Each structure stands twice: as structure tokens, then as C-alpha cells.
Amino acid sequence: MRINKNIAISDMGFVFNPVNGESYSVNPIGVEIINLLKEDKSYEEIKATILNNYSTDETTFEKDYFDFTNLLLHLNLTETEDEKNN
Amino acid sequence: MEKQRYERPIIKKLETGMPNKFGMRTEYAPMTQIDGVSVKELIKEYGSPLFVISESTIRSTIKKAKKAFTTRYPKVQFAWSYKTNYLDAVCKVFHQEGSWAEVVSGFEYKKAIANGVSGKKIIFNGPDKSEDDLRMAIENESLIHIDHLDELYTILELTDVINKRPKVAIRVNMDTGIYPMWDRFGFNYENGQAWDALNKIMRSGKLELMGLHSHIGTFMLSASAYAVAASKLADLAIGIEQKYNHTIKYIDMGGGFASKNTLKGSYLPGFDVTPSFDDFAEAITTTLLNSNFKNSELPTLILETGRALIDEAGYLLGSVVANKRTSSGKRNTIIDVGVNILFTSFWYDHKITPAQPFTHYTETTQIYGPLCMNIDVIRENIDLPLLNKGDHFVIHTVGAYNMTQWMQFITLRPNVVMIDSNSKVHLIRERESMETFSSLEKVPEHLKKFEL
């Protein structure tokens, strides 16, 4: 999964999508995950980073990660496979 | 290096330009304790969900209500509305505070007697009083509030076999300017039904007309409607005095005062729109004092307030079962509290507070109960801090009606505890068990065996 190239995200968690003008608020751990996705990190790499930095377990994070990334997809903030290949 | 506190990642669309006059977020601090007792420990000891009643809140609320009326009117008597919450411990707190009992069925009547209330201090309302109920009430010299003519004739027949003069009042319904007008109970004022019943009582010579009663509605958000009701009851009382030279002893204004809950669809929270006890007291007592009662014959003012006295003393503790999303991406949280035990969630947007620390991030959430029923929705839309499976929460203002109207449906009804004024926890109703139900069921002999 990759975040759309044109999505702007601030350190404070403000996300702006210039394609449709929508803006979003993201909590700090969400910002961290989006930034890791922007760097093309894999799920395994992201999981290792989060588990290293936060007091949580693998199951909880896995559940929350896929819930979060599904929502990013639902909000059109991520690229589809086709877009990625073009 | 110490790890940071984990919070699940969330993203929330910013609704620019949407009106947000009062702010979306309502919870700023977790509710970790009730009256000095830890919520977490309560759940650990008594299970989840758990009803918690604050004795000190009951006492402070009834004192506030009494003060509002007794500082304005010389003769005031509260009667505890059993149907609002008839757990014995709750009733006894009100009786210790001087409240009589107001009951609406033979079952409640017997509960009041078992709680040690003198028959003379029981007000018997309700449309369904059996002949046995009425006989018991007459023998005990209780105040019988007659709902319909069939009841009146039954009482008159009973006077032929019971050597006691029944003490009665009639329930009067009327137009007080509110919608919908409650005209199902009692006799109507405007069309003359009330006078008809009063004439029958007075001309029978067999009954002692003690008072007049009205109960104009429920969750009343207008104090002025009570002024209209008080004025009409005073008019009837003065008419009886003039026509029959009979002085009634009391005017019973019933109940119906709203609690601080927020009705569904209400723009403002209940806390901001509900009239205070002083508002209700001012409307009722000013009307009575300004009516044509002789000073020496001022009737006692009886109040059967239930909801407004107990709602805020009740809390419902629970736990998060799971989080999921709808097809549209909306957050759903499933909790272990269903509409079967939180009946009032059908008409209130109950305030819900997490019981553990949280950050300022929130999600618009729909809260479901655990019942396998589509109607099991506790809140359709609530901006809540991020709750995880196993987290606890406190649902506020649940003391009225939930512990009497609750249903046993696919689960068992939970424990109820009361926290006393010294922060001591008392179990006042045990959770039901499988035996509670199996002991009531009978299986016919031919159905006992089967093969699959």
C-alpha cells in the first residue's frame, strides 16, 4: 500500500487531499504510520517500528493497522495497484 | 527507553463549514470512580455490566427538592414513586428521608407494606386495582386514587362488606397546554367527568373524599403546565367546599418532573433545558397560594416525583466487547450493555464516559449492545475517545425506570450495588442465574426425552 503522492501531511496530523479539497485530522501514531507508508515501508517494517516504540502487542496492532489502512483506502488517500504501476 | 502509550491510529474527516455551536466533544476526563469507589474495582468485584446507585446523590437530590417546595408552601409531602425504582434499598432511602409510598399495582402495594410503610401512608394509583387490592387498601386505610367509574362502583360495593370508610381521591386529567394531552387516566376536567365522579362520591355518603390528584405527563420540560393543573385542581377543591361544605385534605400534583437526561432529537443537552425543582415549585405553590383557599384550610401538597429524584443517582458500568466498521467506514463499538437493561436508551441520548485515561482524539461512534437484534442501539452518534476491547465506561443518569422495566432477554440481569455515604459498597440485588429461570419452567412429561 502506498499513500497518494500528492497528499500533504503535517507533523501536527493535518492531512490535505488536493484532488478533492478534503482535509483530515490524524492522531500522532496515525501520522507515524502514514509517513512510514510514504517511505514505502512494508507492513512487517511498520509493525516492527511501532512495537519497538509503543506499549502494545502484535495482535492489537495488526487489528488496528488493517482497520486504519482500510479507512485510508475508503477515503481515497492511497494508491491502487494500477496507479502504483503507472 | 520507556515505550510510549499506545493509542490506535485514527483519521477523521474535518467538516469545515458545518455548524458546531456547542462543540462535538463532551468528555474531557475519565470517570475512574463513583463516590470514592474505583470503577475498575467495582467491575472486578461485581462483574460487567453493573448498575451502581449513589445513596448520597439520592439523599442530596430529595433534600434539594424538599427545600424548593417547603420554603414556598407550608404543608408538603413527598411520596416515592415505586414504579420508577422499586428496589427495596432505594425505597428505604426515600422512606428514611420522609417520603410516603406511591404505588400503582397490588405487587407494588405489597412491596411497600413489606418495606414497613404504614398503610395510611400509601397512595394507591393506577388503572388496574383488583377487588382484593382494593379490599387490602380499604382495610389499611390507604389513600385510593380512583381512576375510573368501574373502580368507584367496586369500592362502593366493598363498603357493604367492609366496616371501614374508604379514603379516596379522584385522578383528574386535563388540558394544561401541553402536547400530547394525557387523558387516558382518571376523569376529565373540561368535559365534566371529574365533577360527575365527585358528585357520585359525595352523594354516596359512603366514602371519605380526601383529595384530588393529577399527573399531567412525563418528562415535563415546562413548569407552567403545572400551574395550569394546580389552578384547575384548586378550582375543583373550592367548588367541593362551596357545594358540599367539604374540605379536601390534599392536592396531589403527581410526578413527571424531567431529569437531567437529554431527550433524543433535543438540540441542547438536558442539563441546560430541564426546569429546576425551584421552577416547578414556584409554578405550583404560587398558584395554590393565590387561589381562594382559606388560610386555615390550605390543602397539603403531595408530590409523587420519581424520575427527577433518582435518575442522576444511577450509573451503569460496562465493558467494550469489540470495535468494527460499517460499510460506509463509520466506527461501531459493541458493548456489553443492551437495550434490554438500558430501556431508557430508546428515548434518551445517554451520556457515556470512558473509565480510563484517554487522549483528546475522538471518533464519531455508533454504540451497539450485545443483543442479536437490530434495535439494540445505545447511541446512534456519539463523539467518543478511542475505546478498545475490554475498556470500561460509565453510562450516566440511568436510575429511573431501567431497574423496573428491564427485560430478561438472551442474557441475565446483572448485579445492582449501592454505594453508601461512607463509600461502602452494598450488593442490593443479585444477578440472576440459570436457576432463577429454570425454577419457574415446567416441561410436560412427554417432552422430556428426545433423540437427535
Interface residues (C-beta under 8 A of the other chain):
Chain A: V15 E22 S23 Y24 S25 V26 N27 P28 I29 G30 I33 N52 N53 Y54 S55 T56 T60 F61 D64 Y65 D67 F68 N70 L71 L72 H74 L75 L77
Chain B: K3 Q4 R5 Y6 E7 R8 P9 I10 I11 K12 K13 L14 T16 N323 R325 G329 T359 Y361 N388
